[in-house]
Amino acid sequence: MRGFKVAKGYENRGVVIPIRATKNSAGYDISSIEDITIKARQIAFIKTGVKAYMQNDEVLKIYIRSSMPYKRGITLANNVGIIDADYYENIDNDGHIMVMVLNITEEDVFIKKGERIAQGVFIKYLICDNDETKQFRKGGFGSTKL
């Protein structure tokens, strides 16, 4: 019904499939698939090597790990990432999740491969009674190509 898989092109690269740290954790820890330096005061995309599948009335919300802003000076550039159900394996996109971060410090920040950077929470959502949307997603990150 919902879960994570390795994204195309990341097989055999040591992808860490997200898991919850404790039995009552809401979020699944999401890790970087590569070493990356986030330049001071810059936005960067951290690749994860994973994709998420879910029911049509669900969304995966991506949040920064709570320790990242305080300990590392890294926050999400878009506050909350939204992974829609149709981002997974659509016509033009496999569904690879990338986390868009902002370095809020004056120093470069180095993220190591395998480091936990964000957490994903699966959530059900509602639609309006008069919603007649019939379009299907054809694109990938940052836009809904119709």
Backbone hydrogen bonds in HBPLUS format (Angstrom, degrees):
<---DONOR---> <-ACCEPTOR-->    atom                        ^
c    i                          cat <-CA-CA->   ^        H-A-AA   ^      H-
h    n   atom  resd res      DA  || num        DHA   H-A  angle D-A-AA Bond
n    s   type  num  typ     dist DA aas  dist angle  dist       angle   num
A0003-GLY N   A0053-TYR O   2.93 MM  50  5.51 149.4  2.02 149.7 150.0     1
A0053-TYR N   A0003-GLY O   2.93 MM  50  5.51 157.6  1.98 145.4 152.9     2
A0005-LYS N   A0051-LYS O   2.96 MM  46  5.48 156.3  2.02 151.1 156.7     3
A0051-LYS N   A0005-LYS O   2.92 MM  46  5.48 152.4  2.00 153.4 158.4     4
A0007-ALA N   A0049-GLY O   2.88 MM  42  5.34 170.8  1.89 128.3 131.4     5
A0010-TYR N   A0007-ALA O   3.08 MM   3  5.72 151.9  2.16 142.5 143.8     6
A0029-ASP N   A0019-ILE O   2.83 MM  10  5.64 152.3  1.91 151.4 144.5     7
A0025-SER N   A0022-THR O   3.12 MM   3  5.24 168.5  2.13 111.9 114.8     8
A0028-TYR N   A0120-GLY O   2.81 MM  92  5.02 157.2  1.86 137.5 143.9     9
A0120-GLY N   A0028-TYR O   2.88 MM  92  5.02 153.9  1.95 133.4 139.8    10
A0030-ILE N   A0118-ALA O   2.80 MM  88  5.08 173.9  1.80 140.0 139.4    11
A0117-ILE N   A0030-ILE O   2.81 MM  87  6.00 160.8  1.85 159.6 163.0    12
A0118-ALA N   A0030-ILE O   3.27 MM  88  5.08 168.2  2.28 141.2 143.5    13
A0032-SER N   A0115-GLU O   2.98 MM  83  5.65 151.0  2.06 148.3 153.5    14
A0114-GLY N   A0032-SER O   2.79 MM  82  5.22 167.1  1.80 141.3 145.6    15
A0033-ILE N   A0047-LYS O   2.93 MM  14  5.84 160.5  1.97 144.0 143.7    16
A0036-ILE N   A0111-ILE O   2.92 MM  75  5.29 158.8  1.96 151.6 157.1    17
A0111-ILE N   A0036-ILE O   2.78 MM  75  5.29 175.9  1.78 167.2 168.6    18
A0038-ILE N   A0109-VAL O   2.73 MM  71  5.13 167.4  1.74 160.4 159.4    19
A0109-VAL N   A0038-ILE O   2.88 MM  71  5.13 162.7  1.91 143.7 148.7    20
A0042-GLN N   A0039-LYS O   3.14 MM   3  5.37 143.7  2.27 139.9 132.2    21
A0041-ARG N   A0103-ASN O   3.09 MM  62  5.01 117.5  2.50 122.2 135.6    22
A0103-ASN N   A0042-GLN O   3.03 MM  61  5.61 166.1  2.05 155.5 158.0    23
A0044-ALA N   A0101-VAL O   2.94 MM  57  5.47 153.4  2.02 146.5 153.9    24
A0101-VAL N   A0044-ALA O   2.84 MM  57  5.47 159.9  1.88 167.8 169.7    25
A0046-ILE N   A0099-VAL O   2.83 MM  53  5.04 169.4  1.85 139.8 143.1    26
A0099-VAL N   A0046-ILE O   2.89 MM  53  5.04 162.5  1.92 145.1 145.4    27
A0097-ILE N   A0050-VAL O   2.83 MM  47  5.90 167.3  1.85 176.7 172.3    28
A0058-GLU N   A0055-GLN O   3.14 MM   3  5.42 142.1  2.29 123.9 120.6    29
A0125-TYR N   A0057-ASP O   2.97 MM  68  5.79 152.4  2.05 150.0 150.6    30
A0059-VAL N   A0123-ILE O   2.84 MM  64  5.40 147.6  1.94 150.9 161.7    31
A0123-ILE N   A0059-VAL O   2.85 MM  64  5.40 158.0  1.90 159.6 166.8    32
A0060-LEU N   A0083-ILE O   2.99 MM  23  4.99 172.2  2.00 146.5 149.2    33
A0083-ILE N   A0060-LEU O   2.87 MM  23  4.99 155.5  1.93 150.8 157.2    34
A0061-LYS N   A0121-VAL O   2.88 MM  60  5.22 171.0  1.89 147.7 145.3    35
A0121-VAL N   A0061-LYS O   2.85 MM  60  5.22 156.3  1.90 147.0 154.8    36
A0062-ILE N   A0081-GLY O   2.77 MM  19  4.56 162.7  1.80 133.5 138.3    37
A0081-GLY N   A0062-ILE O   2.92 MM  19  4.56 163.5  1.94 136.1 138.9    38
A0063-TYR N   A0119-GLN O   2.85 MM  56  5.34 168.1  1.87 161.2 165.2    39
A0119-GLN N   A0063-TYR O   2.76 MM  56  5.34 153.7  1.83 155.9 161.4    40
A0065-ARG N   A0117-ILE O   3.31 MM  52  5.89 165.2  2.33 126.4 123.2    41
A0068-MET N   A0065-ARG O   3.02 MM   3  5.59 151.5  2.10 120.1 128.2    42
A0071-LYS N   A0067-SER O   2.84 MM   4  5.74 167.0  1.86 164.2 168.3    43
A0072-ARG N   A0068-MET O   2.86 MM   4  5.05 147.9  1.96 131.2 141.3    44
A0073-GLY N   A0068-MET O   2.94 MM   5  6.22 121.2  2.29 149.5 158.0    45
A0074-ILE N   A0068-MET O   3.33 MM   6  5.42 168.5  2.34 115.6 115.3    46
A0073-GLY N   A0069-PRO O   3.10 MM   4  4.33 131.7  2.35 101.4 112.3    47
A0104-ILE N   A0073-GLY O   2.83 MM  31  5.41 158.6  1.88 159.8 164.8    48
A0075-THR N   A0102-LEU O   3.02 MM  27  5.37 160.7  2.06 148.2 154.1    49
A0102-LEU N   A0075-THR O   2.75 MM  27  5.37 157.4  1.80 154.1 158.0    50
A0077-ALA N   A0100-MET O   2.93 MM  23  5.69 165.8  1.95 129.0 133.8    51
A0080-VAL N   A0078-ASN O   2.67 MM   2  5.58 143.5  1.80 109.7  97.6    52
A0087-TYR N   A0084-ASP O   3.07 MM   3  5.39 164.1  2.09 114.4 117.2    53
A0089-GLU N   A0094-ASP O   2.95 MM   5  4.16 165.1  1.97 106.9 107.9    54
A0090-ASN N   A0093-ASN O   2.90 MM   3  5.37 125.4  2.20 159.0 170.3    55
A0092-ASP N   A0138-LYS O   3.20 MM  46  5.50 129.5  2.47 118.0 131.9    56
A0115-GLU N   A0112-LYS O   2.98 MM   3  5.45 160.8  2.01 136.2 137.4    57
A0131-ASP N   A0128-CYS O   3.23 MM   3  5.27 163.3  2.26 111.3 111.9    58
A0138-LYS N   A0145-LYS O   2.93 MM   7  5.27 137.5  2.11 150.7 159.1    59
